[in-house]
Amino acid sequence: MEKFEISVTYNDCNYHLEVRDYMHHEGEQCKYEVYSNGDFIGSFEPDHHKILHICKNPGLVNEEVLHLVADQLEKDHI
């Protein structure tokens, strides 16, 4: 597992997030898990075109924040 940080801005609010990349993930676990201050806020799974889709969303942040995270991950880490 690799850990790194990313930041996204939504409605003038900055989100500094920790991403955990499970490079050798299995079908039961999503490839990317995202945390804010230690709280799990969502996870993503790439499709065969390397486009990320929300895998789990516990509803702690607006879903648009998760879409911004996915965009950032697709741009920088896939």
Stockholm file with secondary structure:
# STOCKHOLM 1.0

chainA/1-78         MEKFEISVTYNDCNYHLEVRDYMHHEGEQCKYEVYSNGDFIGSFEPDHHKILHICKNPGLVNEEVLHLVADQLEKDHI
#=GR chainA/1-78 SS CEEEEEEEEETTEEEEEEEEECTTCCTTSCSEEEEETTEEEEEEEECTTSCEEEEECCSSSCHHHHHHHHHHHHHHHC
#=GC SS_cons        CEEEEEEEEETTEEEEEEEEECTTCCTTSCSEEEEETTEEEEEEEECTTSCEEEEECCSSSCHHHHHHHHHHHHHHHC
//
